[in-house]
Amino acid sequence: MRILLLLATLFVAVGCQLAPGGSATSIVTRLPPVIGGLTIPYHENAVVDLAGQRVFFDRAVSAVGGDPRTARVAVGAGPGGLTPTALVVPGADAKSMVETLIIDAGMGDFSRGRAQVGGKDVLFLTRPATTPSRIYIYTAGDMVVVVDTVEPALADEALRALK
């Protein structure tokens, strides 16, 4: 279940505390402003606390050459339970970071696979049968984008619109 805490809800649903402040290059500018015909409000901040999971996050980021203190997260909310989220850790390799988090945290009851969604190669996690949503994880450079939704068309639209 730690993967859910660390990636899928990416610090939102688990009560992450965020420190206000802007960055030189906003993550939000790389995320789709409209999904499913609705404007998505995003909030971008530094990561301060990970609901008791900080040690796993710090270990994963450090293992791939990043500094956890420089981590920034942008979180949005949209239609159909859509939660687009992006994490940037300057200097870290996002793909390796995701794999390190998955290996370190374990998968719990989630199944895992790869697919083309929105024209991008993504890792997806499928929740147990009790919840129909899927978590799509896309990595590019030092950025991890997580799209959590029950509607595959929204994930396709969100990932296709990434800049």
FIPATOR-966661 format. One line per field, with one value per residue: residue number from 1; residue in one letter; x, y, z of N, C-alpha, C in turn. Coordinates in Angstrom, 3 decimals. Layout:
N
n <- (NUM;...)
res <- (A;...)
n_c1 <- (X;...)
n_c2 <- (Y;...)
n_c3 <- (Z;...)
ca_c1 <- (X;...)
ca_c2 <- (Y;...)
ca_c3 <- (Z;...)
c_c1 <- (X;...)
c_c2 <- (Y;...)
c_c3 <- (Z;...)
This chain:
163
n <- (1;2;3;4;5;6;7;8;9;10;11;12;13;14;15;16;17;18;19;20;21;22;23;24;25;26;27;28;29;30;31;32;33;34;35;36;37;38;39;40;41;42;43;44;45;46;47;48;49;50;51;52;53;54;55;56;57;58;59;60;61;62;63;64;65;66;67;68;69;70;71;72;73;74;75;76;77;78;79;80;81;82;83;84;85;86;87;88;89;90;91;92;93;94;95;96;97;98;99;100;101;102;103;104;105;106;107;108;109;110;111;112;113;114;115;116;117;118;119;120;121;122;123;124;125;126;127;128;129;130;131;132;133;134;135;136;137;138;139;140;141;142;143;144;145;146;147;148;149;150;151;152;153;154;155;156;157;158;159;160;161;162;163)
res <- (M;R;I;L;L;L;L;A;T;L;F;V;A;V;G;C;Q;L;A;P;G;G;S;A;T;S;I;V;T;R;L;P;P;V;I;G;G;L;T;I;P;Y;H;E;N;A;V;V;D;L;A;G;Q;R;V;F;F;D;R;A;V;S;A;V;G;G;D;P;R;T;A;R;V;A;V;G;A;G;P;G;G;L;T;P;T;A;L;V;V;P;G;A;D;A;K;S;M;V;E;T;L;I;I;D;A;G;M;G;D;F;S;R;G;R;A;Q;V;G;G;K;D;V;L;F;L;T;R;P;A;T;T;P;S;R;I;Y;I;Y;T;A;G;D;M;V;V;V;V;D;T;V;E;P;A;L;A;D;E;A;L;R;A;L;K)
n_c1 <- (0.811;2.144;2.983;0.681;0.437;2.778;2.935;0.481;-1.724;-0.142;0.677;-1.630;-4.305;-3.461;-2.869;-0.670;1.550;2.060;4.445;4.060;4.965;6.720;8.305;11.205;10.693;7.585;5.802;3.178;2.783;3.389;1.366;-1.930;-4.304;-7.039;-9.288;-11.492;-13.277;-13.377;-11.872;-8.906;-8.036;-4.888;-2.462;0.676;3.511;6.190;7.306;6.667;5.906;5.229;3.050;4.095;5.645;8.051;10.723;10.843;10.358;12.516;14.683;14.254;14.445;17.050;18.517;18.487;19.904;18.816;17.835;15.888;14.941;14.507;12.258;9.204;5.695;2.743;-0.689;-3.845;-7.444;-10.146;-12.842;-14.815;-13.511;-10.898;-7.477;-4.927;-1.476;1.769;5.197;8.296;11.719;14.560;17.430;17.038;16.414;13.467;12.153;13.691;13.328;10.586;10.513;12.202;10.688;8.459;9.610;10.782;8.578;6.652;3.890;1.368;-2.050;-2.250;-2.283;0.057;1.166;2.117;1.387;0.222;-0.876;-2.569;-0.691;1.697;4.179;3.290;3.358;1.002;-1.111;-3.429;-6.140;-7.395;-10.286;-12.382;-12.366;-12.714;-10.799;-7.829;-4.354;-2.229;1.115;3.507;6.746;9.249;12.339;13.147;10.646;7.663;4.520;1.329;-1.751;-4.798;-7.736;-11.138;-12.008;-10.824;-10.664;-10.319;-7.798;-6.308;-6.723;-5.583;-2.860;-2.099;-2.137;0.024;2.894)
n_c2 <- (-1.209;1.160;2.176;3.343;5.448;6.844;7.295;7.043;8.605;10.578;12.203;13.611;12.605;11.347;13.178;14.908;17.485;20.623;23.029;26.423;28.205;29.304;27.990;28.319;27.335;26.534;23.588;23.314;24.546;22.568;20.788;19.627;22.190;21.959;19.319;16.851;18.796;20.549;23.140;22.606;23.064;23.657;23.154;24.078;23.152;22.831;19.687;18.745;16.992;13.515;12.061;10.272;8.676;9.568;8.573;6.509;7.916;9.780;7.984;6.760;8.952;9.908;7.662;7.764;9.961;12.449;15.308;15.189;17.477;19.340;18.665;19.136;19.431;19.251;19.416;18.455;18.487;16.893;16.023;12.992;11.779;12.239;12.687;14.490;14.606;15.891;15.326;16.737;16.287;17.860;16.798;14.100;10.836;10.169;7.784;5.715;6.452;5.969;3.181;2.445;3.321;1.631;-0.911;-0.636;0.014;-1.926;-3.664;-4.235;-4.923;-4.296;-4.696;-4.664;-3.124;-2.306;0.197;1.994;5.153;8.049;8.501;8.002;5.989;4.239;3.209;1.263;0.930;-1.200;-1.088;-3.307;-5.440;-4.132;-1.416;0.357;2.043;3.126;3.720;5.746;6.076;8.205;8.940;11.412;12.572;14.383;14.333;12.972;11.956;11.402;9.990;9.469;7.795;6.728;6.702;5.789;7.333;9.937;9.790;9.281;11.690;13.554;12.720;12.919;15.661;16.644;18.762)
n_c3 <- (0.000;0.307;-2.113;-3.102;-1.314;-1.891;-4.695;-6.325;-5.208;-4.777;-2.491;-1.826;-1.047;1.231;3.127;2.838;3.723;2.336;1.419;0.750;-2.246;-5.163;-8.142;-10.243;-12.811;-13.504;-12.765;-13.417;-15.885;-17.659;-17.562;-18.587;-19.163;-19.497;-19.164;-20.226;-20.984;-18.885;-16.934;-15.197;-11.913;-10.518;-7.936;-6.903;-5.077;-2.625;-1.416;1.848;4.000;4.090;5.080;7.044;5.412;4.563;4.701;2.766;0.397;0.419;0.287;-2.213;-3.996;-3.469;-4.223;-6.964;-7.698;-6.988;-4.944;-2.210;-0.935;-2.877;-4.196;-5.997;-6.240;-8.186;-8.066;-9.266;-9.810;-11.373;-13.686;-13.266;-11.105;-11.658;-11.050;-11.807;-11.376;-10.813;-10.231;-9.685;-9.430;-9.428;-11.161;-10.662;-11.997;-13.339;-14.195;-13.061;-10.420;-9.993;-10.350;-8.238;-6.043;-6.311;-6.014;-3.462;-1.870;-2.342;-3.884;-2.862;-3.251;-5.914;-9.474;-12.202;-15.237;-18.662;-21.108;-24.049;-23.715;-24.446;-26.406;-25.194;-23.582;-20.782;-17.350;-15.695;-12.878;-11.459;-9.378;-6.790;-7.394;-6.074;-6.579;-9.520;-10.724;-12.478;-12.256;-13.924;-14.862;-15.981;-17.123;-17.631;-18.134;-15.339;-14.285;-12.930;-13.868;-12.699;-13.330;-12.101;-12.466;-13.148;-15.664;-18.666;-21.045;-20.148;-18.976;-21.271;-22.681;-20.871;-20.685;-23.355;-23.705;-22.286;-21.904)
ca_c1 <- (0.000;2.968;3.015;-0.481;0.768;3.888;2.780;-0.852;-2.388;0.987;0.722;-2.840;-5.323;-2.899;-2.643;0.635;1.634;2.815;4.926;3.789;6.110;6.816;9.594;11.630;9.926;6.416;5.360;1.811;2.801;3.569;0.174;-3.065;-5.177;-8.437;-9.477;-12.913;-14.044;-13.352;-10.592;-8.369;-7.260;-3.692;-1.723;2.070;4.204;7.289;6.858;7.172;5.697;4.589;2.173;4.855;6.337;9.180;11.940;10.794;10.503;13.887;15.565;14.060;14.970;18.505;19.080;18.562;20.664;18.087;17.820;14.479;14.562;14.162;11.051;8.035;4.532;1.568;-1.843;-5.085;-8.639;-11.006;-14.069;-14.712;-12.540;-9.571;-6.494;-3.629;-0.465;3.136;6.281;9.590;12.880;15.692;18.597;16.673;15.882;12.098;11.817;14.355;12.714;9.318;10.828;12.739;9.566;7.634;10.358;10.967;7.317;5.810;2.720;0.090;-3.023;-2.320;-1.607;0.905;1.400;2.551;0.455;0.276;-2.036;-2.310;0.508;2.879;4.378;3.034;3.168;-0.280;-1.431;-4.869;-6.558;-8.163;-11.626;-13.328;-12.337;-12.402;-9.896;-6.467;-3.382;-1.302;2.342;4.354;7.977;10.014;13.431;13.062;9.240;6.738;3.127;0.406;-3.146;-5.642;-9.100;-11.948;-12.362;-9.627;-10.632;-9.764;-6.352;-5.774;-6.725;-4.630;-1.490;-1.860;-1.989;1.232;3.885)
ca_c2 <- (0.000;2.376;2.752;4.227;6.647;7.587;7.675;7.150;9.814;11.502;13.113;14.410;11.934;10.851;14.282;15.531;18.915;21.289;24.360;27.296;28.816;29.035;27.540;29.083;26.797;25.912;22.291;23.487;24.909;21.345;19.958;20.088;23.125;21.543;17.882;16.526;20.022;21.372;23.714;21.897;23.909;23.001;23.808;23.630;23.441;21.951;18.582;18.909;15.775;12.486;11.248;9.201;7.871;10.367;7.789;5.795;8.919;10.275;6.911;6.576;10.125;9.911;6.524;8.066;11.179;13.673;15.835;15.250;18.829;20.161;18.092;19.993;18.673;20.000;18.540;18.964;17.654;17.084;15.229;11.538;11.367;12.415;13.397;14.612;15.052;15.816;15.462;17.014;16.306;18.212;15.925;12.693;10.120;9.859;6.379;4.936;6.802;5.243;1.769;2.316;3.429;0.427;-2.021;-0.362;0.095;-3.097;-3.378;-4.479;-5.663;-3.705;-5.357;-3.693;-3.404;-1.186;0.451;3.291;5.963;9.423;8.539;7.875;4.715;4.437;2.125;1.439;0.124;-1.414;-1.390;-4.548;-5.428;-3.284;-0.070;0.190;3.021;2.788;4.765;5.780;6.759;8.570;9.596;12.135;13.305;14.424;14.514;11.848;12.394;10.356;10.285;8.493;8.006;5.559;6.863;5.730;8.424;11.126;9.560;9.459;13.126;14.229;12.377;13.445;17.118;17.047;19.529)
ca_c3 <- (0.000;0.317;-3.459;-3.171;-0.556;-2.472;-6.087;-6.905;-4.771;-4.731;-1.361;-1.659;-0.244;2.475;4.060;2.689;3.972;1.288;1.746;-0.381;-2.898;-6.588;-8.627;-11.403;-13.926;-12.907;-13.266;-13.907;-17.305;-18.437;-17.382;-19.403;-18.440;-19.647;-19.370;-20.211;-21.163;-17.670;-16.526;-14.036;-11.005;-9.985;-6.863;-6.945;-3.829;-2.239;-0.579;3.206;4.775;3.274;5.925;7.670;4.401;4.085;4.559;1.501;-0.645;0.450;-0.170;-3.659;-4.699;-3.299;-4.958;-8.402;-7.915;-6.680;-3.580;-1.801;-0.486;-4.037;-4.823;-6.181;-6.670;-8.658;-7.907;-9.835;-9.637;-12.526;-13.801;-13.195;-10.104;-12.239;-10.244;-12.457;-10.428;-11.327;-9.271;-10.301;-8.533;-10.283;-11.102;-10.486;-13.148;-12.928;-14.432;-12.012;-9.144;-9.902;-10.130;-6.886;-5.109;-6.406;-5.417;-2.043;-1.150;-2.573;-4.705;-2.217;-4.059;-7.250;-10.585;-12.888;-16.642;-19.504;-22.213;-24.728;-23.333;-24.849;-27.227;-24.343;-22.900;-19.357;-16.404;-15.040;-11.709;-11.372;-8.015;-6.655;-8.000;-5.350;-7.141;-10.936;-11.309;-12.826;-12.014;-15.050;-14.455;-17.118;-16.693;-18.641;-17.491;-13.878;-13.916;-12.873;-13.963;-12.279;-13.636;-11.415;-12.931;-13.504;-17.071;-19.512;-22.028;-19.486;-18.851;-22.614;-22.974;-19.983;-21.071;-24.712;-23.625;-21.562;-22.685)
c_c1 <- (0.853;3.052;1.834;-0.171;1.814;3.649;1.355;-1.587;-1.384;0.795;-0.547;-3.793;-4.784;-2.543;-1.264;0.551;2.517;3.240;4.683;5.072;6.160;8.183;9.933;10.878;8.763;6.085;4.011;1.782;2.953;2.339;-0.995;-3.998;-6.650;-8.462;-10.974;-13.797;-14.065;-11.944;-10.151;-7.595;-6.078;-3.117;-0.327;2.789;5.411;6.719;7.496;7.064;4.933;3.787;2.904;5.648;7.600;10.438;11.968;11.006;11.943;14.858;15.465;14.665;16.497;19.162;19.240;19.164;19.964;18.239;16.366;14.017;14.163;12.885;9.912;6.903;3.439;0.407;-3.082;-6.237;-9.586;-12.204;-13.797;-13.713;-11.107;-8.677;-5.180;-2.626;0.900;4.118;7.555;10.643;14.085;16.880;18.279;16.188;14.509;11.758;12.433;13.737;11.410;9.589;11.358;11.627;8.709;8.328;10.455;9.657;6.464;4.530;1.391;-0.803;-3.139;-1.667;-0.907;1.096;1.890;1.582;0.809;-1.008;-1.701;-1.051;1.797;2.959;4.223;3.051;1.781;-0.417;-2.944;-5.199;-7.277;-9.598;-12.627;-13.406;-11.911;-11.347;-8.512;-5.594;-2.344;-0.087;3.229;5.589;8.663;11.084;13.337;11.617;8.481;5.341;2.248;-1.004;-3.972;-7.085;-9.816;-12.304;-11.106;-9.534;-10.057;-8.257;-5.682;-5.661;-5.666;-3.185;-1.149;-1.550;-0.755;2.193;5.273)
c_c2 <- (1.271;3.007;3.689;5.530;7.502;8.072;7.986;8.398;10.929;12.627;13.920;13.751;11.462;11.971;14.878;17.007;19.524;22.669;25.261;27.845;28.435;28.502;28.347;28.636;26.020;24.589;22.450;23.823;23.689;20.443;20.499;21.012;22.731;20.040;17.605;17.745;20.934;21.893;23.041;22.881;23.105;23.833;23.218;24.074;22.534;20.859;18.731;17.612;14.779;11.523;10.037;8.340;8.560;9.538;7.042;6.756;9.403;9.240;6.756;7.728;10.152;8.813;6.807;9.449;12.483;14.091;15.993;16.648;19.729;19.688;19.107;19.129;19.631;19.022;19.214;18.025;17.952;16.169;13.735;11.036;11.499;13.215;13.429;15.228;14.941;16.060;15.711;17.046;16.598;17.277;14.450;12.110;9.594;8.380;5.486;5.206;6.036;3.771;1.541;2.395;2.167;-0.752;-1.848;-0.469;-1.162;-2.700;-3.610;-5.328;-5.135;-4.609;-4.265;-4.111;-2.175;-1.049;1.767;4.018;7.408;9.555;8.401;6.469;4.952;3.112;2.335;0.473;0.006;-1.810;-2.740;-4.350;-4.510;-1.869;-0.162;1.135;2.438;3.999;4.675;6.609;6.952;9.278;10.245;12.946;13.221;14.580;13.190;12.444;11.201;10.821;9.149;8.768;6.682;5.592;6.891;6.857;9.703;10.985;9.779;10.947;13.857;13.959;12.913;14.954;17.574;17.771;19.109)
c_c3 <- (0.000;-1.062;-3.651;-2.460;-1.262;-3.892;-6.474;-6.483;-4.596;-3.730;-1.113;-0.691;1.098;3.448;3.993;3.022;2.905;1.759;0.552;-0.986;-4.357;-6.947;-9.873;-12.657;-13.341;-13.576;-13.952;-15.393;-18.209;-18.391;-18.201;-18.619;-18.481;-19.919;-19.273;-20.326;-19.948;-17.391;-15.226;-13.158;-10.440;-8.851;-6.873;-5.691;-3.663;-1.345;0.797;3.997;3.912;4.136;6.500;6.702;3.883;3.846;3.230;0.333;-0.716;-0.093;-1.684;-4.449;-4.631;-4.124;-6.445;-8.671;-7.629;-5.228;-3.171;-1.385;-1.644;-4.731;-4.852;-6.670;-7.119;-8.676;-8.480;-9.543;-10.787;-12.530;-13.633;-12.189;-10.582;-11.296;-11.011;-11.497;-11.083;-10.196;-10.054;-9.202;-9.418;-10.061;-10.947;-11.807;-12.750;-13.092;-13.364;-10.657;-8.950;-9.606;-8.724;-5.854;-5.124;-5.744;-3.916;-1.270;-1.293;-3.284;-4.016;-3.100;-5.482;-8.288;-11.387;-14.338;-17.367;-20.661;-22.879;-24.363;-23.689;-25.683;-26.446;-23.757;-21.409;-18.614;-15.832;-13.885;-11.668;-9.945;-7.978;-7.167;-7.303;-5.903;-8.604;-11.506;-11.580;-12.575;-13.141;-14.642;-15.675;-16.585;-17.879;-17.927;-15.984;-13.388;-13.967;-12.941;-13.625;-12.609;-13.053;-11.819;-13.168;-14.986;-17.945;-20.533;-21.422;-19.306;-20.200;-22.952;-22.153;-20.401;-22.455;-24.657;-22.844;-22.473;-22.312)
